[in-house]
């Protein structure tokens, strides 16, 4: 399970987050594809559950207990995943069991809908990856030359 700390797994996780954020942005503009977006939401949630379980299996108690600067990201992931599981799976299962409607006071579940806002916090996972990354390559000659060419091309095109 060492792969959970590897760059490939982190890259895949970040790509999934970006795709998820993209679908969240597109869903309101494409209401005809509502069912497809719901399916994608379930696929993304399955990935997040897998990711959290894999990290928990590898890091065990150290995933949630340790230096606050490190573990708060894991607590954020946990809160996002738990709110998603409650909202997408448990509430839906309770409604299905009760013939399509909830036979209990739904005011609590309306409050849980607000937890969907936690999904937007997945952006912080991308920010974390950026903050932890080694950007020394941006100081190299190749990158500096490339950026100078981009700026020059932009200056020519814009004038």
N, C-alpha and C positions, 0 to 999 in steps of 0.2 A: 504493500500500500504506500510505499515511499513516493509513488508517482503523484500523490495529492499535493506534495510540496514542489513538484517539478514545474518547469516553465511551460511545457506542453499542456499539462492539465490546467494551469492558470490561464493560458491563452484560450483554451477551449471554453473555460468558465466565463471569461470576459467576452468572448464572441457570443456565447449564449445570452449573456446579460444584454449586450448591444442589440441582438436580434429581438429579445423580449421587449426592450424599450422601444424599438422600432415598431413592433406590432401594437404596442400600447398607444403609440402616437397615431398609427394608421387606422386602428379599429373605429374610432368615431367618424372618420371621413369615408369609410366604406361599409355602411350598415348592411349591404347585401351579402357581405362575407362574414356576417356575425357568427355563424356556426363554425366556419374555418378558424376564426380567431379564438373561439372557445376551445376548440380542439388543440390549437397551438398553446393556449394558456395551460391546459392540462399537461401537455408534453413538457413545457418549460418547468412546471411545478414538479413533475416527476424527476427532471434533471436536478433541480435544486434539492429535492429530498435525497437523491442519490449522492450528490456532492456533499451534503451535510453528514450523511451516514458514513461515507468514505473517510471524511476528515475526522469524524468522531472515532471511528474504528482505529485510525492511525494514531491520532494524538491523545485519545482517551480523555482523561480529566484535564489535561493541559490545554485542551481546546477552549475551555470556558473559564479556567482558573489560572491566573498568572498575572503578568504585567498588564495593567489596564490599557495601555496604549496598543497592546497586541490583541487582547481578548475581546475588546469592545466590538471589533469588527465581526467576530464570531457570534457575539450576542445579537448584533444587528441581523446577521444572516439567519440566526435561529428565530428571531421575532418575525422576520419576513416569511420564512417557510411555515412557521406555525400558523400565522394569520392566513396564509394562502390555503393551507390544508383545511382549516376550519371553514373558511369562506367557500372554497371550491368543492371540497369533498364531503365534509361532515354535514354542513347545512343541506347540501344537495341530497345526501344519503337520507337524512331525517325527513326531508320533503318526499322523497321517493317512497320511503317506508309508510308514510302517512297518506299515500294516494295523491301526491302532487302538491300537497300543501302542508304547512307546519301546524300541528295541533297544539302548539304551545305559544306562549307569549313571544311574538317576534320582535318586540322592541329591543331586546338584547342583540338579536341578530342584525338589526338595522345598525346598531352601534358597531358590530363586527364588520359591516360593510365599509365603515370608515377606515378599517385596517387595510383596505385595499390600497390606501395611499402609501402604505409601507412599501408597496411594490416599486414605487418611484425611487425609493431609497437605494435600489439596486445600483443606481448611478454611482453611489459611493464606493461600490466594489471596483468600478473602473477607476475611480479617483485613487483608491488605495493602490491598485496595480501601478498606476502612473507614479505615485509618490514613492513606491518601493523600488521602482526600476532604476537601472543604471543608465544615465543619459550622457555618459562621458563621450560616446561616439559622436555627439553633436558638436564637440569641440575639435573634431578631426578635420584635416584639410579637404577631404572629399565632400563632407557635408557642407562645409563653409563655401566651397566652390559651387556646389549644387544650389545652395540658397542664394548666392550672388547671381547665378544665372536665372533663377526664378524671379528675383526682384528686377533684374534687368529686362527680362521678357515682359513682365508685368508693366514696367515703365514704358516700354515700346508700344505695347498693345493699348494701354490706357491713354496715350498721348495722341 
